[in-house]
Structure formats: structure tokens, C-alpha cells
Amino acid sequence: MSLLLNRSAFGNVANKGTTLSREEAEALFKEWVLNPKLQLHMRQVAHLMKCWAVEKEGLNGEDQWQWEMAGLLHDADWDQWPDLHCKKIIEELEKRNVDPDVMHAIASHGPAHFGVEPETNMDKMLFAFDELSGLIHAYSLMRPNGYEGMDVKGVKKRLKEKSFAANVSREEINDACSRANINLDELIGFIIPRQSVVQ
Ligand SMILES: [Fe+2]
């Protein structure tokens, strides 16, 4: 089954700056995403995107929300329509006249799967947070005190163990870091304390 999107342009540039309201995004999230584990993953990625937008990009309210919304909805169709993963949520957001940048970020969060290259910082960070966030959360679940006392070294050890969270592609993590021009240690160090507040 191919998830390739076979296109590189999304939405309409005339909709630049248009987002869903938080209420609309939450309603879509609740209607489409029924699996609690996936809900948590998407909320964690949304929070990381928001933190990065604020702390590293210095973005204001509306632009911050675009980043957060891309994180919140990036896997919205994975749960109920895995064969249409990415395609369905993008089409839904296009129907709702959302800013093309948000759809592009969602479309490029797995270049190997969807065939769309991350271009903007928002694209690159969504790709970078996605897999690593999942692996770090899996690690927290096997530690007696969860995120408490977790450090970069511990996460890197888990990354080296191929059998740990084996579905998380180490290659994609390295690829994402190099595309975003971020050091892996720095990215892990950013994620741990911020992700720990979304559980
Ligand atoms: Fe994801």
C-alpha cells in the first residue's frame, strides 16, 4: 500500500494566514482520533511544536498556533483510515480553507512515506519531533519514575538498542536532524522536559 501523495502543492495561497480556531481543531481531533495512545502522541507533538515556535522561532500567537495545529492534526487520519493516512486530513483542511503551510507541514512529516520533502522550519521540526517524541515516550513508560530524572544519555542508549521501540526508524531520526540542522543531543534535551508535562 502506497501512501505517496503524488503532489507537492497544497491548498490555496489565497488562504494564507487562515487557520481553524482552537475549538474547530479540537472538535475535528475528537471526532477523528479515537485511540487514546495516538491522541497522547499528537498532543505531545503539538506541545513540542508550540514550544519550539515560541522559544526558538520567536513567533507570535497566530503563527504559533499554526505550528501547534500542524502537530495536533498531523496523524488525524491514521487511526480510522490508515490507507488514507495524510491524504484525508490534508483534503479536509483544504476544504476548510486552511493556510497551505499547515498542509505542507503535515504532508512532509514522513518524506519516505508521503513523497513530500520538508521545506520550511515548521515542516522540518514536525518531521524531527514526530519519531523521536514517540521513542522518548516509550522510554518513559519503561522507567519506574517516568520522565523524572531522564537524561539525554539514557535516550541515546535506547536509540542504539535496535530492539527498543523497533518501529521507530533511527534512519529517519538522523535524517530529520540533519535536514533541520539540529544536533541530536540538543533535540532530545529540548523534548524531555517539555514533553513530560503532556501525559
Ligand atoms: Fe506522528
Boltz pocket constraint, residues with backbone or C-beta under 6 A from the ligand:
constraints:
  - pocket:
      binder: B
      contacts: [[A, 41], [A, 45], [A, 74], [A, 75], [A, 130]]
      max_distance: 6.0
